[in-house]
Amino acid sequence: MRMIVKYSVVPLAALLGFTGPVASASATYTLEQAVEQALANNPELRIMQERIEQADAQLGQALASFYPQIKTSLSYQHSDNPAMAFSMIIAQRRLNLNGGDFNHPGGVDNYRPQVTATYSLFRGGQDYYLSQAAQLGVESSELERAATRNRLVNNVTAAYYGGLAAIEAHQVNNRAIEAVQSELNQSKIQYDAGVVLKSDVLSLETQLAEARDAEIQSAHAIELAQSLLKTLLGLNVNEAFDFAGNVQPDLPGSPAGFDELLNQALAQHPELKNAEKRAAIAEQQLAAAKAAHLPRADAYVSYGSDSKDLAFSSNRDNVSAGVMVEVDVFSGFATQEKVRKAEHELTAAQETVRQTRLRIENQLKSAQLGLQQALNRAEVSDVAVRAAEEALRLVNEQRRAGVVTVTRYLEAEVARDRARNRQISARYDALRAEADLKQALGFWQ
């Protein structure tokens, strides 16, 4: 399931190959170190690796059908049945026609150690189709792991930059608290001197409470981002995690045209390729189910000896060899039902391919539009911040000159802080949209 964090963004292209250490000794992580740690230690990615190994083992099981099967066995019989006893005596090479009562042979013991080899000559192509399905299963598991890796890198990046966005917001809120607190202190002095009204002091106190509330929320957002990153990096709750530096990432460029992006996604997206592999597996399984209608032929050879005790002698050994052909005339409709089940599984797999493609197209279009919109908002927000800061500067000068009231100052202060928060939001929304675009392209493989 995809994890989303407010103000989340995409990493630089360098995320495709890291060579630095996983983490510093102080548990301070750069984005690159956080991604490396997640790729090395995230449980979900390790689970996917184990699934690849399982699929590889399943392929080995399927290929075992192409090799001879060799077994050894030891059997023991005791009988006083004349026919069975007589046959055991003959097999033991100790028949004496001049002695004994064939109708009352008494109890006879027979030990038979033997080695048997069997080889499947023909099974209607079932072994071939199932081995092909197993090979495709390995490839499917590898694509599944690539898709999981894409989501993991995207989630780590989103959470990391979500934390940096919260840090920026926290700094803005702290500066606002300092500015309002300074104005409040001056206003209280002026109120005591009878220069300003009580309402002005109360307005500043209200503004200070709002700034502190915003500071608490941004501090909480930082802690949430750290907690999420610990989970993604495979760290326990007691392990430390700190962000390395506070460098603002550059805004991404404008997205390419949709047709170009779609061609890239269809050519490389691991989720789409995995769905296509699953459909190919279903085709092979259907062919194997249909092959059950055809005859099966097996060759066998057995070497052993019969004796009245466990002593082995080449004078009593024997060899049996043969070929057995069988075909199911009627299986209670089991074969037909297996074929029908495989047909429905193939149809479902083909529809999954279509569904996956439609979903990727929608994600791609949404990410493209979201990126362009966020870039436009970022451009507008930069202008708004400059205007709001200039307006606040002018209001400050006017207030010192006694031309405007504290209410007007508060309005300018609030407008400046809101403009800064919108700027932060727009910038990280653009970076998050770029992350979504790369996710829809299957960029991180």
Buried (B, 14 or more C-beta within 10 A) or exposed (E): EEBEBBBBBBBEEEBEEBEEEBBEEEEBBBBBBBBBBBBEBBEBBEEBBEBBEEBBEBBEEBBEBEEEEEEEEEEEEEBEEBEBBBBBBEBBBEEEEEEEEEEEBEEBBBBBBBEBBBBBEBBBBBBBBBBBBBBBBBBBBBBBBBBBBBBBBBBBBBBBBBBBBBBBBBBBBBBBBEBBBEBBEBBBEBBEEEEBBEEBBEBBBEBBEBBBEBBEEBBEBBEBBBBBBBBBBBBEEEEEBEBBEEEEBEBBEEBEEEEEBBEBBBEBBBBBBBBBBBBBBBBBBBBBBBBBEBEBBBBBBBBBBBBBEEEEEEEBBEEEEEEEEEEEEEEEEEBEEBBEEBBEBBEEBBEBBEEBBEBBBEBBBBBBEBBBBBBEBBEEBBEBBEEBBEBBEEBBEBBEEEEBBBEEBBBBBBBBBEBBBBBBBBBBBBBBBBBBBBBBBBBBB
